[in-house]
């Protein structure tokens, strides 16, 4: 199902099913995860294509709006009420405000009335295949402005790319569940002394964490202060020990390990 089809066929009930929506947010395990190069690049691309100084990938939690990526904005989260993204997820179509200073929907918003001085906002919902709006990909400006239908279409397309990335990571996480179990069993057997275990070294765990953030080999090398060939060697070792094939599976496994402390390597 394409992103556009999912938008068109979305059951109306999902707009008011807040419990189901929050369950969907939890399902993807994205809240409070580290900065991610993949989403950062999409936010930057959205700002450049729509000609705005700011862009945000937001996830609307029960009482806050958390920013997975924020281009041109230093804030990492804001209260849910009153929040423009919180209003956007209650709608089927993109949420567009051309001049927040005169738009009755945004007059009370602290980003508009306060020192930040927000004036223009365009947000496309991050809509799952089962019809829940997780948050938005939004662009912002401190000057009043309009958004063309073509620009809004670009924003929707990029929002769908974000959701597809989340779906890929979720599928990978599920796919490696059996692998995780086998690694855990191998570690337990190794600790008992009956056969060798395959725990990750400290540096390999650092590489795995970096892979989960979407970092390239060069970016990992910069972070760890090692050469790119050394990073490649560690990546190959991680793949071999965990019996995985690509970065999506590595990212999924890293997320699972953060969510399940029992999966931590025992050294």
Legacy VTK file of the C-alpha trace (Angstrom):
# vtk DataFile Version 3.0
C-alpha trace
ASCII
DATASET POLYDATA
POINTS 267 float
0.000 0.000 0.000
1.439 3.365 -0.945
1.522 6.283 1.438
-1.104 8.134 -0.591
-3.445 5.149 -0.614
-3.036 4.803 3.140
-4.026 8.445 3.546
-7.101 8.078 1.356
-8.337 4.870 2.955
-7.646 5.766 6.561
-10.603 4.830 8.807
-12.204 8.019 10.239
-12.333 6.469 13.709
-8.559 6.692 14.074
-8.767 10.465 14.460
-10.541 10.042 17.787
-8.894 6.779 18.877
-6.213 8.334 21.080
-5.510 5.094 22.939
-4.890 3.314 19.647
-2.746 6.184 18.399
-0.549 6.153 21.503
-0.211 2.379 21.179
1.002 2.946 17.610
3.560 5.489 18.859
4.866 2.911 21.341
4.900 0.226 18.671
7.569 2.007 16.669
9.793 2.597 19.701
10.925 6.016 18.480
10.360 8.235 21.521
13.520 9.478 23.278
15.843 7.756 20.809
19.142 9.450 19.870
19.473 11.828 16.904
19.205 9.968 13.628
20.982 10.947 10.434
18.219 9.576 8.217
15.500 11.715 9.783
17.804 14.716 10.149
18.438 14.662 6.408
14.724 14.537 5.643
14.042 17.513 7.919
16.842 19.474 6.256
15.542 18.532 2.804
12.014 19.636 3.701
13.262 23.041 4.853
15.293 23.565 1.701
12.609 22.396 -0.723
9.926 24.547 0.881
12.233 27.486 1.482
11.818 27.735 5.252
14.495 28.222 7.928
13.132 25.483 10.181
11.768 21.952 9.941
10.808 19.379 12.561
10.006 15.678 12.656
7.651 15.534 15.622
6.036 12.695 17.565
3.004 13.563 19.684
3.142 11.771 23.033
0.443 11.753 25.724
1.512 15.079 27.255
4.289 16.427 25.045
5.433 16.890 21.468
8.865 15.341 21.124
11.160 16.277 18.238
12.940 13.345 16.630
14.709 15.822 14.354
14.811 19.599 14.484
16.480 21.630 11.750
17.029 25.299 12.625
15.385 24.836 16.048
17.244 24.138 19.284
14.223 23.003 21.330
13.823 19.225 21.676
10.230 19.078 22.899
7.283 21.266 23.857
4.118 20.722 25.864
1.334 19.078 23.895
-1.252 21.727 24.722
-1.440 24.046 22.938
0.716 22.607 20.147
0.350 23.007 16.409
1.451 19.420 15.775
-1.116 18.210 18.316
-3.792 20.005 16.293
-2.425 18.668 13.012
-2.759 15.004 14.018
-6.504 15.503 14.571
-6.975 16.222 10.877
-6.961 14.241 7.663
-5.231 16.873 5.575
-2.021 18.874 6.030
-2.277 21.608 8.655
-1.405 24.942 7.047
-1.118 28.330 8.759
-0.007 31.225 6.565
0.052 33.933 9.244
-0.156 32.660 12.799
-0.467 36.193 14.197
-3.968 36.549 12.758
-5.068 32.918 12.472
-7.535 32.094 15.307
-6.183 28.535 15.443
-2.769 29.689 16.587
-3.184 32.987 18.466
-2.806 31.347 21.896
0.199 29.251 20.933
3.266 30.241 22.993
5.536 29.921 19.965
3.372 32.546 18.257
2.654 34.906 21.148
6.039 34.548 22.801
9.550 35.637 21.885
9.936 32.901 19.268
7.579 34.775 16.948
6.327 31.909 14.781
4.264 33.133 11.835
3.953 30.314 9.277
3.492 26.565 9.717
2.868 23.639 7.372
2.622 20.118 8.767
2.015 16.790 7.030
0.899 13.949 9.274
3.133 10.913 9.839
0.349 8.467 9.029
0.792 4.738 9.607
-0.576 2.037 7.344
-3.304 1.318 9.876
-4.313 4.970 9.878
-2.818 6.562 12.984
-1.114 9.961 12.965
2.075 9.605 15.001
3.110 13.233 14.600
4.133 15.459 11.724
6.855 16.532 9.394
6.473 20.286 9.608
8.233 23.400 8.337
8.165 26.755 10.121
8.960 30.366 9.367
9.079 33.607 11.347
7.652 35.450 8.368
4.077 35.107 7.015
4.008 33.061 3.829
1.893 30.792 1.691
2.586 27.226 0.592
1.756 26.031 -2.906
-0.071 22.762 -3.532
3.151 21.402 -5.017
5.072 22.249 -1.859
2.432 20.650 0.328
2.619 17.542 -1.869
6.387 17.413 -1.346
5.871 17.658 2.398
3.377 14.780 2.338
5.726 12.651 0.236
8.602 13.214 2.658
6.316 12.409 5.595
5.490 9.119 3.912
9.219 8.405 3.502
9.629 8.843 7.267
6.809 6.402 7.991
8.220 3.866 5.524
11.573 4.127 7.307
9.839 3.439 10.618
8.054 0.455 9.070
11.325 -0.959 7.726
12.935 -0.653 11.135
9.949 -2.236 12.838
9.979 -5.149 10.391
13.708 -5.597 10.886
13.274 -5.543 14.659
10.729 -8.308 14.423
12.869 -10.251 11.979
15.845 -10.335 14.330
13.898 -11.510 17.362
14.964 -15.100 16.737
18.553 -13.973 16.240
18.505 -12.133 19.541
17.231 -15.230 21.281
20.012 -17.342 19.791
22.640 -14.763 20.793
21.270 -14.741 24.340
21.354 -18.528 24.465
24.917 -18.548 23.167
25.946 -16.030 25.823
24.329 -18.086 28.575
26.017 -21.267 27.370
29.345 -19.458 27.128
29.054 -18.208 30.687
28.426 -21.758 31.877
31.753 -22.806 30.370
30.347 -25.506 28.088
30.975 -23.637 24.809
32.345 -20.274 23.689
30.050 -17.241 23.746
29.929 -14.455 21.177
29.507 -11.248 23.211
30.269 -7.916 21.607
33.303 -5.983 22.740
32.886 -2.485 24.154
33.962 -0.943 20.837
31.587 -3.206 18.896
28.715 -2.112 21.130
29.645 1.510 20.395
29.572 0.750 16.677
26.195 -0.972 17.013
24.788 2.068 18.825
26.129 4.362 16.094
24.578 2.180 13.396
21.231 2.492 15.172
21.502 6.265 14.802
21.923 6.010 11.044
25.540 7.181 11.049
27.773 6.437 8.084
31.120 4.665 8.485
32.897 8.013 8.167
30.660 9.591 10.815
31.278 6.640 13.140
35.025 6.967 12.587
34.868 10.651 13.528
32.866 9.921 16.663
35.126 7.084 17.845
38.382 8.714 16.693
39.402 5.725 14.590
39.989 5.132 10.883
37.236 4.212 8.425
38.850 0.789 7.705
38.796 0.092 11.455
35.083 0.944 11.576
34.411 -1.368 8.614
36.213 -4.166 10.426
34.103 -3.647 13.563
30.897 -3.531 11.474
31.773 -6.849 9.823
32.462 -8.368 13.235
29.114 -7.105 14.600
27.276 -8.545 11.594
29.029 -11.892 11.979
28.512 -12.219 15.726
24.851 -11.181 15.637
24.112 -13.002 12.375
22.621 -9.946 10.709
23.029 -8.650 7.174
22.398 -4.916 7.066
22.170 -1.642 8.978
18.400 -1.808 9.345
18.722 -5.049 11.302
21.588 -3.586 13.318
19.463 -0.546 14.195
16.544 -2.758 15.185
18.753 -4.929 17.368
20.250 -1.879 19.070
16.760 -0.585 19.868
15.715 -3.952 21.282
18.804 -4.047 23.476
17.975 -0.590 24.869
14.394 -1.671 25.542
15.381 -5.005 27.123
18.221 -4.697 29.661
18.455 -8.489 29.834
19.974 -8.402 26.354
23.064 -6.487 27.524
26.285 -8.391 26.952
27.612 -10.052 30.050
31.345 -9.490 30.292
LINES 1 268
267 0 1 2 3 4 5 6 7 8 9 10 11 12 13 14 15 16 17 18 19 20 21 22 23 24 25 26 27 28 29 30 31 32 33 34 35 36 37 38 39 40 41 42 43 44 45 46 47 48 49 50 51 52 53 54 55 56 57 58 59 60 61 62 63 64 65 66 67 68 69 70 71 72 73 74 75 76 77 78 79 80 81 82 83 84 85 86 87 88 89 90 91 92 93 94 95 96 97 98 99 100 101 102 103 104 105 106 107 108 109 110 111 112 113 114 115 116 117 118 119 120 121 122 123 124 125 126 127 128 129 130 131 132 133 134 135 136 137 138 139 140 141 142 143 144 145 146 147 148 149 150 151 152 153 154 155 156 157 158 159 160 161 162 163 164 165 166 167 168 169 170 171 172 173 174 175 176 177 178 179 180 181 182 183 184 185 186 187 188 189 190 191 192 193 194 195 196 197 198 199 200 201 202 203 204 205 206 207 208 209 210 211 212 213 214 215 216 217 218 219 220 221 222 223 224 225 226 227 228 229 230 231 232 233 234 235 236 237 238 239 240 241 242 243 244 245 246 247 248 249 250 251 252 253 254 255 256 257 258 259 260 261 262 263 264 265 266
